[in-house]
């Protein structure tokens, strides 16, 4: 099974420069970005079955990651 990569650069390539800038200059964005990155790695390990968990646990993390992505996207749009 092929694992999709959901890191923020792949998800929002049009914001590449703003992502970098906000990571360097906005502590809140940087914190949320780090959380998103950590969750993405956890989900990818679960999807590859390297870290076996229940479907419910995996789906919970995906929802949490989606909420973080929504917050990050809103911050990126606001900075544009």
Backbone as CSV, one residue per row, in Angstrom:
resi,resn,N_x,N_y,N_z,CA_x,CA_y,CA_z,C_x,C_y,C_z
1,UNK,0.836,-1.183,0.000,0.000,0.000,0.000,0.880,1.245,0.000
2,UNK,0.596,2.142,-0.908,1.356,3.375,-1.017,0.839,4.395,0.000
3,UNK,1.770,5.007,0.718,1.418,5.999,1.724,1.506,7.389,1.110
4,UNK,0.414,8.162,1.230,0.426,9.537,0.746,1.138,10.411,1.764
5,UNK,1.911,11.357,1.280,2.588,12.279,2.167,1.732,13.527,2.332
6,UNK,1.474,13.870,3.577,0.604,14.999,3.871,1.340,16.136,4.562
7,UNK,2.668,16.214,4.348,3.364,17.343,4.955,2.826,18.620,4.317
8,UNK,2.954,19.709,5.034,2.313,20.958,4.634,2.789,21.471,3.278
9,UNK,4.041,21.270,2.943,4.552,21.718,1.644,3.868,20.957,0.502
10,UNK,3.639,19.647,0.675,2.935,18.872,-0.347,1.453,19.259,-0.410
11,UNK,0.892,19.560,0.737,-0.530,19.893,0.805,-0.823,21.300,0.280
12,UNK,0.085,22.231,0.539,-0.139,23.634,0.172,1.102,24.218,-0.524
13,UNK,1.473,23.687,-1.689,2.713,24.134,-2.333,2.707,25.610,-2.711
14,UNK,1.538,26.176,-2.928,1.471,27.587,-3.306,1.872,28.523,-2.152
15,UNK,1.957,27.973,-0.936,2.328,28.762,0.236,3.744,28.451,0.724
16,UNK,4.549,27.832,-0.103,5.893,27.402,0.309,6.688,28.533,0.972
17,UNK,6.751,29.689,0.333,7.535,30.801,0.884,6.939,31.329,2.185
18,UNK,5.615,31.422,2.232,4.960,31.912,3.444,5.120,30.922,4.605
19,UNK,5.083,29.638,4.309,5.299,28.633,5.349,6.670,28.840,5.976
20,UNK,7.674,28.988,5.128,9.034,29.189,5.635,9.118,30.471,6.469
21,UNK,8.574,31.545,5.942,8.627,32.825,6.635,7.921,32.760,7.992
22,UNK,6.718,32.194,8.022,5.979,32.116,9.281,6.656,31.179,10.278
23,UNK,7.248,30.095,9.789,7.976,29.202,10.704,9.112,29.942,11.387
24,UNK,9.755,30.847,10.673,10.897,31.584,11.212,10.475,32.766,12.085
25,UNK,9.321,33.365,11.804,8.963,34.638,12.434,7.728,34.626,13.329
26,UNK,6.988,33.532,13.368,5.755,33.481,14.158,5.794,32.244,15.057
27,UNK,5.974,32.463,16.345,6.125,31.347,17.297,4.883,30.457,17.330
28,UNK,3.701,31.070,17.247,2.471,30.274,17.281,2.365,29.385,16.035
29,UNK,2.636,29.965,14.886,2.609,29.181,13.643,3.628,28.048,13.724
30,UNK,4.809,28.365,14.196,5.877,27.374,14.302,5.466,26.213,15.206
31,UNK,4.812,26.521,16.314,4.341,25.481,17.245,3.288,24.595,16.570
32,UNK,2.315,25.220,15.917,1.263,24.456,15.223,1.861,23.622,14.095
33,UNK,2.815,24.200,13.369,3.478,23.487,12.285,4.180,22.236,12.822
34,UNK,4.883,22.369,13.940,5.586,21.229,14.547,4.590,20.146,14.980
35,UNK,3.464,20.559,15.562,2.426,19.595,15.946,1.889,18.870,14.713
36,UNK,1.623,19.636,13.649,1.116,19.048,12.407,2.115,18.030,11.855
37,UNK,3.384,18.403,11.846,4.434,17.523,11.334,4.506,16.228,12.161
38,UNK,4.448,16.354,13.474,4.503,15.183,14.347,3.304,14.269,14.114
39,UNK,2.117,14.843,14.033,0.913,14.041,13.775,0.984,13.354,12.419
40,UNK,1.489,14.067,11.424,1.603,13.482,10.089,2.514,12.258,10.111
41,UNK,3.632,12.365,10.796,4.552,11.216,10.899,3.893,10.051,11.616
42,UNK,3.138,10.335,12.692,2.445,9.270,13.424,1.426,8.572,12.529
43,UNK,0.652,9.359,11.804,-0.374,8.790,10.926,0.278,7.959,9.825
44,UNK,1.369,8.452,9.256,2.054,7.694,8.209,2.569,6.355,8.739
45,UNK,3.075,6.341,9.975,3.519,5.070,10.572,2.341,4.128,10.769
46,UNK,1.209,4.671,11.174,0.010,3.843,11.354,-0.483,3.302,10.023
47,UNK,-0.489,4.155,9.002,-0.958,3.730,7.679,-0.050,2.661,7.086
48,UNK,1.224,2.717,7.389,2.145,1.708,6.864,2.171,0.466,7.748
49,UNK,1.365,0.512,8.800,1.240,-0.585,9.756,2.531,-0.856,10.513
50,UNK,3.427,0.115,10.562,4.639,0.019,11.376,4.292,0.240,12.839
51,UNK,3.181,0.917,13.070,2.690,1.200,14.417,1.222,0.785,14.468
52,UNK,0.956,-0.479,14.827,-0.427,-0.952,14.806,-1.292,-0.287,15.883
53,UNK,-2.436,0.224,15.458,-3.405,0.848,16.360,-4.800,0.549,15.828
54,UNK,-5.792,0.898,16.619,-7.162,0.706,16.158,-7.495,1.739,15.086
55,UNK,-8.456,1.436,14.278,-8.908,2.368,13.243,-9.395,3.654,13.891
56,UNK,-10.061,3.530,15.027,-10.574,4.703,15.732,-9.432,5.649,16.114
57,UNK,-8.366,5.110,16.644,-7.215,5.928,17.043,-6.617,6.634,15.836
58,UNK,-6.459,5.897,14.753,-5.906,6.490,13.533,-6.809,7.614,13.022
59,UNK,-8.110,7.381,13.013,-9.046,8.396,12.532,-9.065,9.619,13.444
60,UNK,-8.932,9.415,14.749,-8.868,10.533,15.686,-7.679,11.442,15.380
61,UNK,-6.529,10.826,15.130,-5.333,11.607,14.815,-5.489,12.332,13.484
62,UNK,-6.138,11.702,12.525,-6.359,12.348,11.227,-7.259,13.575,11.378
63,UNK,-8.270,13.474,12.226,-9.161,14.614,12.461,-8.398,15.738,13.158
64,UNK,-7.588,15.387,14.139,-6.782,16.392,14.837,-5.826,17.083,13.853
65,UNK,-5.212,16.285,12.970,-4.302,16.840,11.958,-5.063,17.777,11.016
66,UNK,-6.265,17.416,10.650,-7.077,18.257,9.769,-7.404,19.591,10.427
67,UNK,-7.719,19.575,11.716,-7.997,20.825,12.435,-6.748,21.716,12.474
68,UNK,-5.592,21.097,12.706,-4.344,21.864,12.687,-4.093,22.460,11.304
69,UNK,-4.338,21.653,10.272,-4.129,22.139,8.907,-5.052,23.317,8.619
70,UNK,-6.296,23.259,9.095,-7.233,24.371,8.901,-6.706,25.646,9.568
71,UNK,-6.170,25.514,10.785,-5.624,26.672,11.497,-4.416,27.241,10.754
72,UNK,-3.529,26.355,10.319,-2.339,26.786,9.595,-2.719,27.469,8.280
73,UNK,-3.696,26.891,7.567,-4.148,27.466,6.304,-4.718,28.870,6.527
74,UNK,-5.503,29.033,7.580,-6.080,30.336,7.875,-4.974,31.350,8.153
75,UNK,-3.947,30.944,8.878,-2.831,31.844,9.168,-2.069,32.189,7.889
76,UNK,-1.912,31.216,7.003,-1.225,31.468,5.738,-2.017,32.440,4.867
77,UNK,-3.312,32.239,4.802,-4.162,33.140,4.003,-4.130,34.560,4.568
78,UNK,-4.122,34.661,5.885,-4.116,35.972,6.525,-2.795,36.711,6.270
79,UNK,-1.720,35.957,6.104,-0.412,36.576,5.891,-0.163,36.931,4.437
80,UNK,-1.011,36.443,3.547,-0.806,36.665,2.109,-1.113,38.093,1.701
